[in-house]
Amino acid sequence: MTSTSCPITNEPAQIRAKTADYTEYDCPSCGVFRISSAALALAGDNPETLAEALSVAQNAAEKGEVPLVDNVVSG
């Protein structure tokens, strides 16, 4: 695992996996989640947008499934 900052909370986090489609983070506050490169680009410099998208992804994830943030509403 690679140490980095969580794109949502800016806390120290770990990158658990990285593919062409997403990066999987393990953050002490957010837990384990995946976020697509497209979602990061759309959110820009707005962690509140990512936090809202993560909440939606967590609610949509099946039990035991890692939440995936793959869409955000920008603006």
PQR file with spaces between the fields and no chain letter, atoms N, CA, C, O and H, PARSE charges and radii, in Angstrom:
ATOM       1  N    MET     1       0.849   -1.187    0.000 -0.4000 1.5000
ATOM       2  CA   MET     1       0.000    0.000    0.000 -0.0000 2.0000
ATOM       3  C    MET     1       0.886    1.239    0.000  0.5500 1.7000
ATOM       4  O    MET     1       1.995    1.238    0.535 -0.5500 1.4000
ATOM       5  N    THR     2       0.370    2.279   -0.609 -0.4000 1.5000
ATOM       6  CA   THR     2       1.085    3.540   -0.726 -0.0000 2.0000
ATOM       7  C    THR     2       0.401    4.588    0.142  0.5500 1.7000
ATOM       8  O    THR     2      -0.826    4.694    0.131 -0.5500 1.4000
ATOM       9  H    THR     2      -0.530    2.280   -1.044  0.4000 1.0000
ATOM      10  N    SER     3       1.178    5.361    0.890 -0.4000 1.5000
ATOM      11  CA   SER     3       0.631    6.436    1.705 -0.0000 2.0000
ATOM      12  C    SER     3       0.340    7.653    0.844  0.5500 1.7000
ATOM      13  O    SER     3       1.100    7.982   -0.067 -0.5500 1.4000
ATOM      14  H    SER     3       2.175    5.274    0.899  0.4000 1.0000
ATOM      15  N    THR     4      -0.763    8.313    1.141 -0.4000 1.5000
ATOM      16  CA   THR     4      -1.175    9.503    0.407 -0.0000 2.0000
ATOM      17  C    THR     4      -2.144   10.280    1.288  0.5500 1.7000
ATOM      18  O    THR     4      -2.284    9.976    2.473 -0.5500 1.4000
ATOM      19  H    THR     4      -1.380    8.046    1.881  0.4000 1.0000
ATOM      20  N    SER     5      -2.809   11.271    0.726 -0.4000 1.5000
ATOM      21  CA   SER     5      -3.859   12.002    1.422 -0.0000 2.0000
ATOM      22  C    SER     5      -5.205   11.608    0.837  0.5500 1.7000
ATOM      23  O    SER     5      -5.334   11.417   -0.372 -0.5500 1.4000
ATOM      24  H    SER     5      -2.695   11.518   -0.236  0.4000 1.0000
ATOM      25  N    CYS     6      -6.200   11.490    1.695 -0.4000 1.5000
ATOM      26  CA   CYS     6      -7.553   11.203    1.227 -0.0000 2.0000
ATOM      27  C    CYS     6      -8.047   12.391    0.403  0.5500 1.7000
ATOM      28  O    CYS     6      -7.909   13.535    0.836 -0.5500 1.4000
ATOM      29  H    CYS     6      -6.096   11.645    2.678  0.4000 1.0000
ATOM      30  N    PRO     7      -8.622   12.141   -0.782 -0.5600 1.5000
ATOM      31  CA   PRO     7      -9.102   13.248   -1.609  0.2800 2.0000
ATOM      32  C    PRO     7     -10.337   13.939   -1.026  0.5500 1.7000
ATOM      33  O    PRO     7     -10.744   14.999   -1.502 -0.5500 1.4000
ATOM      34  N    ILE     8     -10.923   13.339   -0.004 -0.4000 1.5000
ATOM      35  CA   ILE     8     -12.121   13.920    0.603 -0.0000 2.0000
ATOM      36  C    ILE     8     -11.784   14.678    1.878  0.5500 1.7000
ATOM      37  O    ILE     8     -12.197   15.825    2.048 -0.5500 1.4000
ATOM      38  H    ILE     8     -10.593   12.478    0.383  0.4000 1.0000
ATOM      39  N    THR     9     -11.029   14.036    2.784 -0.4000 1.5000
ATOM      40  CA   THR     9     -10.748   14.649    4.083 -0.0000 2.0000
ATOM      41  C    THR     9      -9.353   15.253    4.187  0.5500 1.7000
ATOM      42  O    THR     9      -9.069   16.020    5.107 -0.5500 1.4000
ATOM      43  H    THR     9     -10.694   13.104    2.646  0.4000 1.0000
ATOM      44  N    ASN    10      -8.490   14.906    3.246 -0.4000 1.5000
ATOM      45  CA   ASN    10      -7.092   15.329    3.248 -0.0000 2.0000
ATOM      46  C    ASN    10      -6.299   14.707    4.407  0.5500 1.7000
ATOM      47  O    ASN    10      -5.174   15.125    4.680 -0.5500 1.4000
ATOM      48  H    ASN    10      -8.722   14.283    2.498  0.4000 1.0000
ATOM      49  N    GLU    11      -6.877   13.718    5.084 -0.4000 1.5000
ATOM      50  CA   GLU    11      -6.172   12.991    6.141 -0.0000 2.0000
ATOM      51  C    GLU    11      -5.204   11.994    5.519  0.5500 1.7000
ATOM      52  O    GLU    11      -5.352   11.633    4.351 -0.5500 1.4000
ATOM      53  H    GLU    11      -7.791   13.378    4.862  0.4000 1.0000
ATOM      54  N    PRO    12      -4.215   11.546    6.285 -0.5600 1.5000
ATOM      55  CA   PRO    12      -3.352   10.483    5.775  0.2800 2.0000
ATOM      56  C    PRO    12      -4.196    9.244    5.463  0.5500 1.7000
ATOM      57  O    PRO    12      -5.034    8.837    6.266 -0.5500 1.4000
ATOM      58  N    ALA    13      -3.967    8.658    4.302 -0.4000 1.5000
ATOM      59  CA   ALA    13      -4.715    7.487    3.859 -0.0000 2.0000
ATOM      60  C    ALA    13      -3.770    6.565    3.101  0.5500 1.7000
ATOM      61  O    ALA    13      -2.632    6.922    2.798 -0.5500 1.4000
ATOM      62  H    ALA    13      -3.286    8.989    3.649  0.4000 1.0000
ATOM      63  N    GLN    14      -4.262    5.388    2.808 -0.4000 1.5000
ATOM      64  CA   GLN    14      -3.500    4.415    2.041 -0.0000 2.0000
ATOM      65  C    GLN    14      -4.186    4.171    0.705  0.5500 1.7000
ATOM      66  O    GLN    14      -5.414    4.128    0.631 -0.5500 1.4000
ATOM      67  H    GLN    14      -5.187    5.097    3.054  0.4000 1.0000
ATOM      68  N    ILE    15      -3.402    4.013   -0.334 -0.4000 1.5000
ATOM      69  CA   ILE    15      -3.938    3.549   -1.610 -0.0000 2.0000
ATOM      70  C    ILE    15      -3.815    2.028   -1.583  0.5500 1.7000
ATOM      71  O    ILE    15      -2.712    1.484   -1.522 -0.5500 1.4000
ATOM      72  H    ILE    15      -2.405    4.048   -0.274  0.4000 1.0000
ATOM      73  N    ARG    16      -4.958    1.352   -1.630 -0.4000 1.5000
ATOM      74  CA   ARG    16      -4.978   -0.115   -1.583 -0.0000 2.0000
ATOM      75  C    ARG    16      -4.855   -0.728   -2.963  0.5500 1.7000
ATOM      76  O    ARG    16      -4.306   -1.819   -3.113 -0.5500 1.4000
ATOM      77  H    ARG    16      -5.853    1.794   -1.680  0.4000 1.0000
ATOM      78  N    ALA    17      -5.361   -0.039   -3.969 -0.4000 1.5000
ATOM      79  CA   ALA    17      -5.303   -0.548   -5.344 -0.0000 2.0000
ATOM      80  C    ALA    17      -5.472    0.617   -6.291  0.5500 1.7000
ATOM      81  O    ALA    17      -6.098    1.623   -5.957 -0.5500 1.4000
ATOM      82  H    ALA    17      -5.807    0.848   -3.848  0.4000 1.0000
ATOM      83  N    LYS    18      -4.908    0.473   -7.475 -0.4000 1.5000
ATOM      84  CA   LYS    18      -5.054    1.512   -8.496 -0.0000 2.0000
ATOM      85  C    LYS    18      -5.146    0.825   -9.850  0.5500 1.7000
ATOM      86  O    LYS    18      -4.304    0.002  -10.207 -0.5500 1.4000
ATOM      87  H    LYS    18      -4.400   -0.344   -7.747  0.4000 1.0000
ATOM      88  N    THR    19      -6.193    1.182  -10.599 -0.4000 1.5000
ATOM      89  CA   THR    19      -6.366    0.648  -11.948 -0.0000 2.0000
ATOM      90  C    THR    19      -6.518    1.829  -12.890  0.5500 1.7000
ATOM      91  O    THR    19      -6.426    2.983  -12.472 -0.5500 1.4000
ATOM      92  H    THR    19      -6.878    1.851  -10.309  0.4000 1.0000
ATOM      93  N    ALA    20      -6.748    1.542  -14.141 -0.4000 1.5000
ATOM      94  CA   ALA    20      -6.989    2.608  -15.117 -0.0000 2.0000
ATOM      95  C    ALA    20      -8.316    3.305  -14.840  0.5500 1.7000
ATOM      96  O    ALA    20      -8.512    4.454  -15.236 -0.5500 1.4000
ATOM      97  H    ALA    20      -6.824    0.605  -14.481  0.4000 1.0000
ATOM      98  N    ASP    21      -9.228    2.609  -14.160 -0.4000 1.5000
ATOM      99  CA   ASP    21     -10.567    3.149  -13.931 -0.0000 2.0000
ATOM     100  C    ASP    21     -10.753    3.842  -12.586  0.5500 1.7000
ATOM     101  O    ASP    21     -11.523    4.797  -12.489 -0.5500 1.4000
ATOM     102  H    ASP    21      -9.069    1.676  -13.839  0.4000 1.0000
ATOM     103  N    TYR    22     -10.065    3.381  -11.554 -0.4000 1.5000
ATOM     104  CA   TYR    22     -10.295    3.932  -10.218 -0.0000 2.0000
ATOM     105  C    TYR    22      -9.076    3.755   -9.319  0.5500 1.7000
ATOM     106  O    TYR    22      -8.155    2.998   -9.625 -0.5500 1.4000
ATOM     107  H    TYR    22      -9.439    2.604  -11.632  0.4000 1.0000
ATOM     108  N    THR    23      -9.102    4.481   -8.195 -0.4000 1.5000
ATOM     109  CA   THR    23      -8.134    4.297   -7.117 -0.0000 2.0000
ATOM     110  C    THR    23      -8.917    3.906   -5.874  0.5500 1.7000
ATOM     111  O    THR    23      -9.943    4.512   -5.565 -0.5500 1.4000
ATOM     112  H    THR    23      -9.851    5.096   -7.946  0.4000 1.0000
ATOM     113  N    GLU    24      -8.435    2.897   -5.164 -0.4000 1.5000
ATOM     114  CA   GLU    24      -9.091    2.457   -3.933 -0.0000 2.0000
ATOM     115  C    GLU    24      -8.305    2.990   -2.742  0.5500 1.7000
ATOM     116  O    GLU    24      -7.110    2.730   -2.602 -0.5500 1.4000
ATOM     117  H    GLU    24      -7.601    2.405   -5.415  0.4000 1.0000
ATOM     118  N    TYR    25      -8.999    3.742   -1.883 -0.4000 1.5000
ATOM     119  CA   TYR    25      -8.390    4.368   -0.713 -0.0000 2.0000
ATOM     120  C    TYR    25      -8.869    3.687    0.560  0.5500 1.7000
ATOM     121  O    TYR    25      -9.949    3.097    0.602 -0.5500 1.4000
ATOM     122  H    TYR    25      -9.970    3.953   -1.997  0.4000 1.0000
ATOM     123  N    ASP    26      -8.041    3.781    1.597 -0.4000 1.5000
ATOM     124  CA   ASP    26      -8.426    3.385    2.945 -0.0000 2.0000
ATOM     125  C    ASP    26      -8.124    4.579    3.837  0.5500 1.7000
ATOM     126  O    ASP    26      -6.967    4.863    4.147 -0.5500 1.4000
ATOM     127  H    ASP    26      -7.164    4.259    1.563  0.4000 1.0000
ATOM     128  N    CYS    27      -9.179    5.274    4.246 -0.4000 1.5000
ATOM     129  CA   CYS    27      -9.071    6.497    5.037 -0.0000 2.0000
ATOM     130  C    CYS    27      -9.651    6.235    6.436  0.5500 1.7000
ATOM     131  O    CYS    27     -10.676    5.564    6.560 -0.5500 1.4000
ATOM     132  H    CYS    27     -10.119    5.043    3.995  0.4000 1.0000
ATOM     133  N    PRO    28      -9.005    6.758    7.485 -0.5600 1.5000
ATOM     134  CA   PRO    28      -9.532    6.529    8.838  0.2800 2.0000
ATOM     135  C    PRO    28     -10.949    7.089    9.043  0.5500 1.7000
ATOM     136  O    PRO    28     -11.714    6.540    9.836 -0.5500 1.4000
ATOM     137  N    SER    29     -11.302    8.152    8.354 -0.4000 1.5000
ATOM     138  CA   SER    29     -12.628    8.747    8.517 -0.0000 2.0000
ATOM     139  C    SER    29     -13.647    8.203    7.517  0.5500 1.7000
ATOM     140  O    SER    29     -14.799    7.958    7.873 -0.5500 1.4000
ATOM     141  H    SER    29     -10.681    8.598    7.710  0.4000 1.0000
ATOM     142  N    CYS    30     -13.223    8.015    6.267 -0.4000 1.5000
ATOM     143  CA   CYS    30     -14.144    7.604    5.195 -0.0000 2.0000
ATOM     144  C    CYS    30     -14.282    6.097    5.087  0.5500 1.7000
ATOM     145  O    CYS    30     -15.287    5.600    4.580 -0.5500 1.4000
ATOM     146  H    CYS    30     -12.287    8.214    5.978  0.4000 1.0000
ATOM     147  N    GLY    31     -13.285    5.367    5.558 -0.4000 1.5000
ATOM     148  CA   GLY    31     -13.260    3.926    5.364 -0.0000 2.0000
ATOM     149  C    GLY    31     -12.662    3.590    4.012  0.5500 1.7000
ATOM     150  O    GLY    31     -11.975    4.410    3.404 -0.5500 1.4000
ATOM     151  H    GLY    31     -12.468    5.771    5.970  0.4000 1.0000
ATOM     152  N    VAL    32     -12.927    2.383    3.549 -0.4000 1.5000
ATOM     153  CA   VAL    32     -12.413    1.941    2.258 -0.0000 2.0000
ATOM     154  C    VAL    32     -13.420    2.343    1.183  0.5500 1.7000
ATOM     155  O    VAL    32     -14.619    2.098    1.319 -0.5500 1.4000
ATOM     156  H    VAL    32     -13.485    1.717    4.043  0.4000 1.0000
ATOM     157  N    PHE    33     -12.920    2.962    0.115 -0.4000 1.5000
ATOM     158  CA   PHE    33     -13.779    3.356   -1.004 -0.0000 2.0000
ATOM     159  C    PHE    33     -12.949    3.462   -2.264  0.5500 1.7000
ATOM     160  O    PHE    33     -11.724    3.582   -2.219 -0.5500 1.4000
ATOM     161  H    PHE    33     -11.947    3.161    0.005  0.4000 1.0000
ATOM     162  N    ARG    34     -13.636    3.415   -3.380 -0.4000 1.5000
ATOM     163  CA   ARG    34     -13.003    3.595   -4.689 -0.0000 2.0000
ATOM     164  C    ARG    34     -13.537    4.874   -5.308  0.5500 1.7000
ATOM     165  O    ARG    34     -14.700    5.235   -5.132 -0.5500 1.4000
ATOM     166  H    ARG    34     -14.631    3.318   -3.417  0.4000 1.0000
ATOM     167  N    ILE    35     -12.663    5.546   -6.032 -0.4000 1.5000
ATOM     168  CA   ILE    35     -13.088    6.768   -6.724 -0.0000 2.0000
ATOM     169  C    ILE    35     -12.489    6.774   -8.129  0.5500 1.7000
ATOM     170  O    ILE    35     -11.299    6.517   -8.312 -0.5500 1.4000
ATOM     171  H    ILE    35     -11.718    5.253   -6.175  0.4000 1.0000
ATOM     172  N    SER    36     -13.325    7.069   -9.105 -0.4000 1.5000
ATOM     173  CA   SER    36     -12.848    7.070  -10.488 -0.0000 2.0000
ATOM     174  C    SER    36     -12.079    8.346  -10.787  0.5500 1.7000
ATOM     175  O    SER    36     -12.269    9.378  -10.144 -0.5500 1.4000
ATOM     176  H    SER    36     -14.292    7.277   -8.956  0.4000 1.0000
ATOM     177  N    SER    37     -11.217    8.248  -11.769 -0.4000 1.5000
ATOM     178  CA   SER    37     -10.461    9.428  -12.212 -0.0000 2.0000
ATOM     179  C    SER    37     -11.407   10.501  -12.730  0.5500 1.7000
ATOM     180  O    SER    37     -11.173   11.692  -12.531 -0.5500 1.4000
ATOM     181  H    SER    37     -11.063    7.409  -12.292  0.4000 1.0000
ATOM     182  N    ALA    38     -12.482   10.074  -13.398 -0.4000 1.5000
ATOM     183  CA   ALA    38     -13.465   11.027  -13.921 -0.0000 2.0000
ATOM     184  C    ALA    38     -14.145   11.795  -12.793  0.5500 1.7000
ATOM     185  O    ALA    38     -14.350   13.004  -12.903 -0.5500 1.4000
ATOM     186  H    ALA    38     -12.672    9.105  -13.560  0.4000 1.0000
ATOM     187  N    ALA    39     -14.496   11.103  -11.707 -0.4000 1.5000
ATOM     188  CA   ALA    39     -15.141   11.774  -10.576 -0.0000 2.0000
ATOM     189  C    ALA    39     -14.188   12.776   -9.933  0.5500 1.7000
ATOM     190  O    ALA    39     -14.599   13.875   -9.560 -0.5500 1.4000
ATOM     191  H    ALA    39     -14.330   10.121  -11.617  0.4000 1.0000
ATOM     192  N    LEU    40     -12.924   12.402   -9.804 -0.4000 1.5000
ATOM     193  CA   LEU    40     -11.939   13.339   -9.247 -0.0000 2.0000
ATOM     194  C    LEU    40     -11.816   14.578  -10.123  0.5500 1.7000
ATOM     195  O    LEU    40     -11.746   15.699   -9.619 -0.5500 1.4000
ATOM     196  H    LEU    40     -12.591   11.509  -10.107  0.4000 1.0000
ATOM     197  N    ALA    41     -11.789   14.373  -11.434 -0.4000 1.5000
ATOM     198  CA   ALA    41     -11.665   15.507  -12.352 -0.0000 2.0000
ATOM     199  C    ALA    41     -12.899   16.396  -12.300  0.5500 1.7000
ATOM     200  O    ALA    41     -12.777   17.621  -12.306 -0.5500 1.4000
ATOM     201  H    ALA    41     -11.846   13.463  -11.844  0.4000 1.0000
ATOM     202  N    LEU    42     -14.081   15.797  -12.248 -0.4000 1.5000
ATOM     203  CA   LEU    42     -15.315   16.584  -12.192 -0.0000 2.0000
ATOM     204  C    LEU    42     -15.433   17.382  -10.903  0.5500 1.7000
ATOM     205  O    LEU    42     -15.912   18.516  -10.908 -0.5500 1.4000
ATOM     206  H    LEU    42     -14.180   14.802  -12.243  0.4000 1.0000
ATOM     207  N    ALA    43     -14.998   16.790   -9.804 -0.4000 1.5000
ATOM     208  CA   ALA    43     -15.100   17.467   -8.514 -0.0000 2.0000
ATOM     209  C    ALA    43     -14.103   18.612   -8.401  0.5500 1.7000
ATOM     210  O    ALA    43     -14.333   19.577   -7.672 -0.5500 1.4000
ATOM     211  H    ALA    43     -14.609   15.869   -9.799  0.4000 1.0000
ATOM     212  N    GLY    44     -13.003   18.499   -9.123 -0.4000 1.5000
ATOM     213  CA   GLY    44     -11.990   19.550   -9.072 -0.0000 2.0000
ATOM     214  C    GLY    44     -11.475   19.749   -7.668  0.5500 1.7000
ATOM     215  O    GLY    44     -11.055   18.798   -7.009 -0.5500 1.4000
ATOM     216  H    GLY    44     -12.816   17.715   -9.715  0.4000 1.0000
ATOM     217  N    ASP    45     -11.506   20.960   -7.220 -0.4000 1.5000
ATOM     218  CA   ASP    45     -10.988   21.321   -5.908 -0.0000 2.0000
ATOM     219  C    ASP    45     -12.127   21.453   -4.900  0.5500 1.7000
ATOM     220  O    ASP    45     -12.127   22.378   -4.088 -0.5500 1.4000
ATOM     221  H    ASP    45     -11.848   21.733   -7.756  0.4000 1.0000
ATOM     222  N    ASN    46     -13.089   20.546   -4.943 -0.4000 1.5000
ATOM     223  CA   ASN    46     -14.264   20.651   -4.099 -0.0000 2.0000
ATOM     224  C    ASN    46     -14.496   19.347   -3.330  0.5500 1.7000
ATOM     225  O    ASN    46     -15.287   18.511   -3.767 -0.5500 1.4000
ATOM     226  H    ASN    46     -13.088   19.794   -5.603  0.4000 1.0000
ATOM     227  N    PRO    47     -13.814   19.159   -2.185 -0.5600 1.5000
ATOM     228  CA   PRO    47     -13.969   17.917   -1.441  0.2800 2.0000
ATOM     229  C    PRO    47     -15.396   17.699   -0.917  0.5500 1.7000
ATOM     230  O    PRO    47     -15.787   16.561   -0.660 -0.5500 1.4000
ATOM     231  N    GLU    48     -16.172   18.772   -0.755 -0.4000 1.5000
ATOM     232  CA   GLU    48     -17.550   18.611   -0.291 -0.0000 2.0000
ATOM     233  C    GLU    48     -18.365   17.837   -1.330  0.5500 1.7000
ATOM     234  O    GLU    48     -19.222   17.029   -0.970 -0.5500 1.4000
ATOM     235  H    GLU    48     -15.854   19.697   -0.963  0.4000 1.0000
ATOM     236  N    THR    49     -18.102   18.080   -2.605 -0.4000 1.5000
ATOM     237  CA   THR    49     -18.782   17.363   -3.672 -0.0000 2.0000
ATOM     238  C    THR    49     -18.440   15.879   -3.601  0.5500 1.7000
ATOM     239  O    THR    49     -19.315   15.027   -3.760 -0.5500 1.4000
ATOM     240  H    THR    49     -17.406   18.736   -2.896  0.4000 1.0000
ATOM     241  N    LEU    50     -17.164   15.571   -3.362 -0.4000 1.5000
ATOM     242  CA   LEU    50     -16.748   14.181   -3.239 -0.0000 2.0000
ATOM     243  C    LEU    50     -17.355   13.526   -2.005  0.5500 1.7000
ATOM     244  O    LEU    50     -17.741   12.358   -2.050 -0.5500 1.4000
ATOM     245  H    LEU    50     -16.454   16.263   -3.233  0.4000 1.0000
ATOM     246  N    ALA    51     -17.440   14.260   -0.911 -0.4000 1.5000
ATOM     247  CA   ALA    51     -18.033   13.719    0.317 -0.0000 2.0000
ATOM     248  C    ALA    51     -19.496   13.353    0.088  0.5500 1.7000
ATOM     249  O    ALA    51     -19.952   12.301    0.537 -0.5500 1.4000
ATOM     250  H    ALA    51     -17.126   15.209   -0.874  0.4000 1.0000
ATOM     251  N    GLU    52     -20.225   14.210   -0.603 -0.4000 1.5000
ATOM     252  CA   GLU    52     -21.632   13.915   -0.909 -0.0000 2.0000
ATOM     253  C    GLU    52     -21.738   12.690   -1.810  0.5500 1.7000
ATOM     254  O    GLU    52     -22.598   11.834   -1.598 -0.5500 1.4000
ATOM     255  H    GLU    52     -19.855   15.064   -0.968  0.4000 1.0000
ATOM     256  N    ALA    53     -20.870   12.604   -2.811 -0.4000 1.5000
ATOM     257  CA   ALA    53     -20.886   11.465   -3.731 -0.0000 2.0000
ATOM     258  C    ALA    53     -20.517   10.172   -3.003  0.5500 1.7000
ATOM     259  O    ALA    53     -21.071    9.115   -3.303 -0.5500 1.4000
ATOM     260  H    ALA    53     -20.172   13.299   -2.983  0.4000 1.0000
ATOM     261  N    LEU    54     -19.585   10.248   -2.050 -0.4000 1.5000
ATOM     262  CA   LEU    54     -19.216    9.063   -1.278 -0.0000 2.0000
ATOM     263  C    LEU    54     -20.384    8.596   -0.427  0.5500 1.7000
ATOM     264  O    LEU    54     -20.626    7.394   -0.312 -0.5500 1.4000
ATOM     265  H    LEU    54     -19.134   11.107   -1.806  0.4000 1.0000
ATOM     266  N    SER    55     -21.101    9.518    0.162 -0.4000 1.5000
ATOM     267  CA   SER    55     -22.266    9.153    0.968 -0.0000 2.0000
ATOM     268  C    SER    55     -23.296    8.398    0.124  0.5500 1.7000
ATOM     269  O    SER    55     -23.853    7.394    0.569 -0.5500 1.4000
ATOM     270  H    SER    55     -20.904   10.494    0.068  0.4000 1.0000
ATOM     271  N    VAL    56     -23.541    8.882   -1.084 -0.4000 1.5000
ATOM     272  CA   VAL    56     -24.472    8.210   -1.998 -0.0000 2.0000
ATOM     273  C    VAL    56     -23.947    6.813   -2.345  0.5500 1.7000
ATOM     274  O    VAL    56     -24.705    5.844   -2.342 -0.5500 1.4000
ATOM     275  H    VAL    56     -23.088    9.697   -1.445  0.4000 1.0000
ATOM     276  N    ALA    57     -22.646    6.715   -2.645 -0.4000 1.5000
ATOM     277  CA   ALA    57     -22.044    5.429   -3.011 -0.0000 2.0000
ATOM     278  C    ALA    57     -22.098    4.441   -1.838  0.5500 1.7000
ATOM     279  O    ALA    57     -22.346    3.253   -2.041 -0.5500 1.4000
ATOM     280  H    ALA    57     -22.030    7.503   -2.647  0.4000 1.0000
ATOM     281  N    GLN    58     -21.869    4.928   -0.621 -0.4000 1.5000
ATOM     282  CA   GLN    58     -21.927    4.054    0.548 -0.0000 2.0000
ATOM     283  C    GLN    58     -23.340    3.515    0.752  0.5500 1.7000
ATOM     284  O    GLN    58     -23.521    2.346    1.093 -0.5500 1.4000
ATOM     285  H    GLN    58     -21.668    5.894   -0.456  0.4000 1.0000
ATOM     286  N    ASN    59     -24.331    4.362    0.545 -0.4000 1.5000
ATOM     287  CA   ASN    59     -25.716    3.926    0.696 -0.0000 2.0000
ATOM     288  C    ASN    59     -26.128    2.944   -0.398  0.5500 1.7000
ATOM     289  O    ASN    59     -26.973    2.080   -0.168 -0.5500 1.4000
ATOM     290  H    ASN    59     -24.184    5.312    0.268  0.4000 1.0000
ATOM     291  N    ALA    60     -25.543    3.070   -1.575 -0.4000 1.5000
ATOM     292  CA   ALA    60     -25.898    2.210   -2.707 -0.0000 2.0000
ATOM     293  C    ALA    60     -25.148    0.874   -2.702  0.5500 1.7000
ATOM     294  O    ALA    60     -25.590   -0.086   -3.333 -0.5500 1.4000
ATOM     295  H    ALA    60     -24.857    3.773   -1.762  0.4000 1.0000
ATOM     296  N    ALA    61     -24.029    0.811   -2.003 -0.4000 1.5000
ATOM     297  CA   ALA    61     -23.201   -0.395   -2.008 -0.0000 2.0000
ATOM     298  C    ALA    61     -23.894   -1.535   -1.259  0.5500 1.7000
ATOM     299  O    ALA    61     -24.503   -1.331   -0.209 -0.5500 1.4000
ATOM     300  H    ALA    61     -23.670    1.591   -1.490  0.4000 1.0000
ATOM     301  N    GLU    62     -23.786   -2.718   -1.817 -0.4000 1.5000
ATOM     302  CA   GLU    62     -24.281   -3.919   -1.147 -0.0000 2.0000
ATOM     303  C    GLU    62     -23.372   -4.219    0.044  0.5500 1.7000
ATOM     304  O    GLU    62     -22.227   -3.769    0.086 -0.5500 1.4000
ATOM     305  H    GLU    62     -23.291   -2.883   -2.670  0.4000 1.0000
ATOM     306  N    LYS    63     -23.880   -4.975    1.002 -0.4000 1.5000
ATOM     307  CA   LYS    63     -23.077   -5.355    2.164 -0.0000 2.0000
ATOM     308  C    LYS    63     -21.813   -6.080    1.698  0.5500 1.7000
ATOM     309  O    LYS    63     -21.889   -7.025    0.912 -0.5500 1.4000
ATOM     310  H    LYS    63     -24.810   -5.342    0.968  0.4000 1.0000
ATOM     311  N    GLY    64     -20.661   -5.639    2.183 -0.4000 1.5000
ATOM     312  CA   GLY    64     -19.391   -6.239    1.819 -0.0000 2.0000
ATOM     313  C    GLY    64     -18.778   -5.691    0.541  0.5500 1.7000
ATOM     314  O    GLY    64     -17.642   -6.028    0.210 -0.5500 1.4000
ATOM     315  H    GLY    64     -20.600   -4.872    2.822  0.4000 1.0000
ATOM     316  N    GLU    65     -19.507   -4.855   -0.180 -0.4000 1.5000
ATOM     317  CA   GLU    65     -19.013   -4.267   -1.427 -0.0000 2.0000
ATOM     318  C    GLU    65     -18.313   -2.938   -1.127  0.5500 1.7000
ATOM     319  O    GLU    65     -18.777   -2.170   -0.284 -0.5500 1.4000
ATOM     320  H    GLU    65     -20.431   -4.581    0.089  0.4000 1.0000
ATOM     321  N    VAL    66     -17.211   -2.668   -1.806 -0.4000 1.5000
ATOM     322  CA   VAL    66     -16.496   -1.402   -1.637 -0.0000 2.0000
ATOM     323  C    VAL    66     -17.254   -0.322   -2.406  0.5500 1.7000
ATOM     324  O    VAL    66     -17.486   -0.472   -3.606 -0.5500 1.4000
ATOM     325  H    VAL    66     -16.834   -3.292   -2.491  0.4000 1.0000
ATOM     326  N    PRO    67     -17.644    0.770   -1.730 -0.5600 1.5000
ATOM     327  CA   PRO    67     -18.354    1.853   -2.434  0.2800 2.0000
ATOM     328  C    PRO    67     -17.488    2.454   -3.537  0.5500 1.7000
ATOM     329  O    PRO    67     -16.282    2.637   -3.367 -0.5500 1.4000
ATOM     330  N    LEU    68     -18.121    2.758   -4.667 -0.4000 1.5000
ATOM     331  CA   LEU    68     -17.424    3.345   -5.806 -0.0000 2.0000
ATOM     332  C    LEU    68     -18.033    4.700   -6.145  0.5500 1.7000
ATOM     333  O    LEU    68     -19.206    4.797   -6.505 -0.5500 1.4000
ATOM     334  H    LEU    68     -19.100    2.609   -4.805  0.4000 1.0000
ATOM     335  N    VAL    69     -17.221    5.735   -6.025 -0.4000 1.5000
ATOM     336  CA   VAL    69     -17.626    7.072   -6.447 -0.0000 2.0000
ATOM     337  C    VAL    69     -17.219    7.186   -7.918  0.5500 1.7000
ATOM     338  O    VAL    69     -16.038    7.308   -8.243 -0.5500 1.4000
ATOM     339  H    VAL    69     -16.268    5.656   -5.733  0.4000 1.0000
ATOM     340  N    ASP    70     -18.212    7.144   -8.787 -0.4000 1.5000
ATOM     341  CA   ASP    70     -17.896    7.221  -10.209 -0.0000 2.0000
ATOM     342  C    ASP    70     -18.629    8.354  -10.909  0.5500 1.7000
ATOM     343  O    ASP    70     -18.514    8.525  -12.123 -0.5500 1.4000
ATOM     344  H    ASP    70     -19.172    7.045   -8.522  0.4000 1.0000
ATOM     345  N    ASN    71     -19.371    9.115  -10.148 -0.4000 1.5000
ATOM     346  CA   ASN    71     -20.106   10.229  -10.727 -0.0000 2.0000
ATOM     347  C    ASN    71     -20.287   11.303   -9.650  0.5500 1.7000
ATOM     348  O    ASN    71     -20.564   10.989   -8.493 -0.5500 1.4000
ATOM     349  H    ASN    71     -19.465    8.976   -9.162  0.4000 1.0000
ATOM     350  N    VAL    72     -20.133   12.530  -10.030 -0.4000 1.5000
ATOM     351  CA   VAL    72     -20.389   13.650   -9.122 -0.0000 2.0000
ATOM     352  C    VAL    72     -21.152   14.707   -9.878  0.5500 1.7000
ATOM     353  O    VAL    72     -21.083   14.784  -11.105 -0.5500 1.4000
ATOM     354  H    VAL    72     -19.908   12.785  -10.970  0.4000 1.0000
ATOM     355  N    VAL    73     -21.876   15.517   -9.146 -0.4000 1.5000
ATOM     356  CA   VAL    73     -22.565   16.662   -9.756 -0.0000 2.0000
ATOM     357  C    VAL    73     -21.691   17.861   -9.457  0.5500 1.7000
ATOM     358  O    VAL    73     -21.536   18.251   -8.300 -0.5500 1.4000
ATOM     359  H    VAL    73     -21.932   15.454   -8.150  0.4000 1.0000
ATOM     360  N    SER    74     -21.125   18.441  -10.488 -0.4000 1.5000
ATOM     361  CA   SER    74     -20.245   19.594  -10.288 -0.0000 2.0000
ATOM     362  C    SER    74     -21.056   20.871  -10.346  0.5500 1.7000
ATOM     363  O    SER    74     -22.122   20.944  -10.957 -0.5500 1.4000
ATOM     364  H    SER    74     -21.252   18.124  -11.428  0.4000 1.0000
ATOM     365  N    GLY    75     -20.502   21.877   -9.681 -0.4000 1.5000
ATOM     366  CA   GLY    75     -21.143   23.178   -9.707 -0.0000 2.0000
ATOM     367  C    GLY    75     -21.910   23.353   -8.530  0.5500 1.7000
ATOM     368  O    GLY    75     -22.538   24.396   -8.352 -0.5500 1.4000
ATOM     369  H    GLY    75     -19.636   21.818   -9.184  0.4000 1.0000
